[in-house]
Amino acid sequence: MGLTIEEVESIARRIARERIPQLERVDVAASDPDADRVELLVTLRRCDREPCVVELNLTRADRDAFEREFEQELRVAQSKS
């Protein structure tokens, strides 16, 4: 099995705090405990329309894949905010 919900939350919050100064919060929006995907809501401050909430659907199959995909999606979200 992949990452637990608690691991996903912890990793996502750590990465987001390190990479996004305008981060307000990261929450797990929905997930089937047995699924290999997880939905996250990332809320940013100081964007065109506040609050700026980005929904991400990411793998949680393994830590490296999750971190890679999350960082990539954060960069895309930042470029659009």
N, C-alpha and C positions, 0 to 999 in steps of 0.2 A: 504494500500500500504506500501511497505518497504521503505528502505532508498533512499533518492534522490542521484543523482550523486555527488552533492556537499558534502553531508554528507559522502558518500563513500570515496571521495578524502581526506577530512579532517581527518577522522578516520584512514585511511590507512597511510597517511603521518605521523600522530602523533605516531602511533604504530611503524612504520618502523624506525623513527628517534630515538625512545627510545630503540629499540631492535637490530638495525643493524648499527654498526659503519661505515661499508663500503657502506652504502646507498648513491646513487647518486641522484636518483629520483624515484617517483611513479606517474604513469599516468593511467587514465582510457582509455583503448584502444578501447572498443566498448561496447555499451549497448543499448538495446531497452528500451525506457523510461518506458514501461509497463512490462518488464521482471523482474523476481525475481532473475536473475543472472547478474553478471557484470564481465568483463574482465579487469584485471589490468596488467600493465607492470611495473616490478620492476627492476631498473638498479642498479647494484652493481659495486663498484670499487674493485681492488685488487683480482681478481679471475683468474683462469688459462687462460681464453681467454677473454680479455677485448674488448669492454664492455660486461659484463655479464648481459643479459636481461632474466628475468624469466617472463613467461606469466602465470597468474593465472585466473581461472574461479571460482568465488566465489558467494555465496548466498548474496543477499541483502534484504532478506525477513524481517530480524530484526537485530538490532544492536548487541545483544549478539552473535547470530549465526555468523554474519559477522566477528566480532572481533575474536572469537574462531577459525574459519576456516582460517582467514588471518594469525593469529599467528602460527598456525600449519603449514601452507604452507611456511611461512617465515623460520621456523626452518628446514624444509626439503630443501629449496633452499640454506640456509647457509651451510648445511652439504655437499652439492654437489659442492659448489664453492671453 
